[in-house]
Amino acid sequence: MNANRAVTATFGVSPPALRIEDATVVEGDGGTKTIRITVKVPAPSAQPITVDWTTGTPSP
């Protein structure tokens, strides 16, 4: 009987958390408006972080 055995344990790695801060914009009847949305990573991450976003009309 061989008592020396190798055991490999793999633990899941949670994706990095992101925090999106509140942003507001006052709309008008024409022209364009600029809004700045701040996205923060609360802690350093060894994984690459990408963010995909789109704009659209909210549902009623």
PyMOL commands that place a pseudoatom at each C-alpha (Angstrom):
pseudoatom trace, name=CA, resn=MET, resi=1, chain=A, elem=C, hetatm=0, pos=[0.000, 0.000, 0.000]
pseudoatom trace, name=CA, resn=ASN, resi=2, chain=A, elem=C, hetatm=0, pos=[1.367, 3.398, -0.986]
pseudoatom trace, name=CA, resn=ALA, resi=3, chain=A, elem=C, hetatm=0, pos=[0.407, 6.147, 1.466]
pseudoatom trace, name=CA, resn=ASN, resi=4, chain=A, elem=C, hetatm=0, pos=[1.947, 8.938, -0.654]
pseudoatom trace, name=CA, resn=ARG, resi=5, chain=A, elem=C, hetatm=0, pos=[-0.697, 10.333, -2.975]
pseudoatom trace, name=CA, resn=ALA, resi=6, chain=A, elem=C, hetatm=0, pos=[-0.953, 13.666, -4.730]
pseudoatom trace, name=CA, resn=VAL, resi=7, chain=A, elem=C, hetatm=0, pos=[-4.214, 15.563, -4.431]
pseudoatom trace, name=CA, resn=THR, resi=8, chain=A, elem=C, hetatm=0, pos=[-5.069, 18.533, -6.638]
pseudoatom trace, name=CA, resn=ALA, resi=9, chain=A, elem=C, hetatm=0, pos=[-7.880, 20.815, -5.557]
pseudoatom trace, name=CA, resn=THR, resi=10, chain=A, elem=C, hetatm=0, pos=[-9.329, 23.389, -7.940]
pseudoatom trace, name=CA, resn=PHE, resi=11, chain=A, elem=C, hetatm=0, pos=[-11.424, 26.181, -6.524]
pseudoatom trace, name=CA, resn=GLY, resi=12, chain=A, elem=C, hetatm=0, pos=[-13.686, 28.370, -8.623]
pseudoatom trace, name=CA, resn=VAL, resi=13, chain=A, elem=C, hetatm=0, pos=[-12.552, 31.933, -9.028]
pseudoatom trace, name=CA, resn=SER, resi=14, chain=A, elem=C, hetatm=0, pos=[-15.247, 34.560, -8.707]
pseudoatom trace, name=CA, resn=PRO, resi=15, chain=A, elem=C, hetatm=0, pos=[-15.277, 37.234, -11.398]
pseudoatom trace, name=CA, resn=PRO, resi=16, chain=A, elem=C, hetatm=0, pos=[-14.176, 40.694, -10.303]
pseudoatom trace, name=CA, resn=ALA, resi=17, chain=A, elem=C, hetatm=0, pos=[-16.924, 42.896, -8.891]
pseudoatom trace, name=CA, resn=LEU, resi=18, chain=A, elem=C, hetatm=0, pos=[-17.672, 46.275, -10.450]
pseudoatom trace, name=CA, resn=ARG, resi=19, chain=A, elem=C, hetatm=0, pos=[-19.419, 49.246, -8.898]
pseudoatom trace, name=CA, resn=ILE, resi=20, chain=A, elem=C, hetatm=0, pos=[-21.291, 51.660, -11.162]
pseudoatom trace, name=CA, resn=GLU, resi=21, chain=A, elem=C, hetatm=0, pos=[-21.937, 55.012, -9.545]
pseudoatom trace, name=CA, resn=ASP, resi=22, chain=A, elem=C, hetatm=0, pos=[-25.180, 56.926, -9.987]
pseudoatom trace, name=CA, resn=ALA, resi=23, chain=A, elem=C, hetatm=0, pos=[-25.400, 59.361, -12.889]
pseudoatom trace, name=CA, resn=THR, resi=24, chain=A, elem=C, hetatm=0, pos=[-28.114, 61.751, -14.030]
pseudoatom trace, name=CA, resn=VAL, resi=25, chain=A, elem=C, hetatm=0, pos=[-28.694, 63.924, -17.049]
pseudoatom trace, name=CA, resn=VAL, resi=26, chain=A, elem=C, hetatm=0, pos=[-31.331, 66.574, -17.722]
pseudoatom trace, name=CA, resn=GLU, resi=27, chain=A, elem=C, hetatm=0, pos=[-32.848, 65.948, -21.130]
pseudoatom trace, name=CA, resn=GLY, resi=28, chain=A, elem=C, hetatm=0, pos=[-34.047, 68.667, -23.451]
pseudoatom trace, name=CA, resn=ASP, resi=29, chain=A, elem=C, hetatm=0, pos=[-35.978, 68.871, -26.706]
pseudoatom trace, name=CA, resn=GLY, resi=30, chain=A, elem=C, hetatm=0, pos=[-32.954, 68.754, -28.998]
pseudoatom trace, name=CA, resn=GLY, resi=31, chain=A, elem=C, hetatm=0, pos=[-29.222, 68.532, -29.325]
pseudoatom trace, name=CA, resn=THR, resi=32, chain=A, elem=C, hetatm=0, pos=[-26.957, 66.087, -27.562]
pseudoatom trace, name=CA, resn=LYS, resi=33, chain=A, elem=C, hetatm=0, pos=[-26.062, 65.631, -23.928]
pseudoatom trace, name=CA, resn=THR, resi=34, chain=A, elem=C, hetatm=0, pos=[-22.940, 64.154, -22.387]
pseudoatom trace, name=CA, resn=ILE, resi=35, chain=A, elem=C, hetatm=0, pos=[-23.107, 61.930, -19.342]
pseudoatom trace, name=CA, resn=ARG, resi=36, chain=A, elem=C, hetatm=0, pos=[-20.129, 60.561, -17.459]
pseudoatom trace, name=CA, resn=ILE, resi=37, chain=A, elem=C, hetatm=0, pos=[-20.605, 57.155, -15.888]
pseudoatom trace, name=CA, resn=THR, resi=38, chain=A, elem=C, hetatm=0, pos=[-17.983, 56.104, -13.355]
pseudoatom trace, name=CA, resn=VAL, resi=39, chain=A, elem=C, hetatm=0, pos=[-17.246, 52.382, -13.077]
pseudoatom trace, name=CA, resn=LYS, resi=40, chain=A, elem=C, hetatm=0, pos=[-14.970, 51.331, -10.224]
pseudoatom trace, name=CA, resn=VAL, resi=41, chain=A, elem=C, hetatm=0, pos=[-13.224, 48.081, -9.362]
pseudoatom trace, name=CA, resn=PRO, resi=42, chain=A, elem=C, hetatm=0, pos=[-13.268, 47.869, -5.548]
pseudoatom trace, name=CA, resn=ALA, resi=43, chain=A, elem=C, hetatm=0, pos=[-10.200, 45.595, -5.377]
pseudoatom trace, name=CA, resn=PRO, resi=44, chain=A, elem=C, hetatm=0, pos=[-7.288, 44.741, -7.653]
pseudoatom trace, name=CA, resn=SER, resi=45, chain=A, elem=C, hetatm=0, pos=[-7.889, 41.812, -9.988]
pseudoatom trace, name=CA, resn=ALA, resi=46, chain=A, elem=C, hetatm=0, pos=[-5.472, 39.339, -11.517]
pseudoatom trace, name=CA, resn=GLN, resi=47, chain=A, elem=C, hetatm=0, pos=[-8.066, 38.730, -14.250]
pseudoatom trace, name=CA, resn=PRO, resi=48, chain=A, elem=C, hetatm=0, pos=[-8.621, 41.028, -17.234]
pseudoatom trace, name=CA, resn=ILE, resi=49, chain=A, elem=C, hetatm=0, pos=[-11.777, 43.119, -16.869]
pseudoatom trace, name=CA, resn=THR, resi=50, chain=A, elem=C, hetatm=0, pos=[-13.908, 44.217, -19.804]
pseudoatom trace, name=CA, resn=VAL, resi=51, chain=A, elem=C, hetatm=0, pos=[-17.234, 46.021, -19.795]
pseudoatom trace, name=CA, resn=ASP, resi=52, chain=A, elem=C, hetatm=0, pos=[-19.733, 45.937, -22.664]
pseudoatom trace, name=CA, resn=TRP, resi=53, chain=A, elem=C, hetatm=0, pos=[-22.528, 48.521, -22.633]
pseudoatom trace, name=CA, resn=THR, resi=54, chain=A, elem=C, hetatm=0, pos=[-25.219, 49.942, -24.830]
pseudoatom trace, name=CA, resn=THR, resi=55, chain=A, elem=C, hetatm=0, pos=[-27.711, 52.759, -24.614]
pseudoatom trace, name=CA, resn=GLY, resi=56, chain=A, elem=C, hetatm=0, pos=[-31.413, 52.462, -25.221]
pseudoatom trace, name=CA, resn=THR, resi=57, chain=A, elem=C, hetatm=0, pos=[-34.901, 53.563, -24.319]
pseudoatom trace, name=CA, resn=PRO, resi=58, chain=A, elem=C, hetatm=0, pos=[-36.043, 52.319, -20.896]
pseudoatom trace, name=CA, resn=SER, resi=59, chain=A, elem=C, hetatm=0, pos=[-39.111, 50.110, -20.694]
pseudoatom trace, name=CA, resn=PRO, resi=60, chain=A, elem=C, hetatm=0, pos=[-42.251, 51.712, -19.238]
for i in range(1, 60): cmd.bond("trace and resi %d" % i, "trace and resi %d" % (i + 1))
show_as sticks, trace
zoom trace
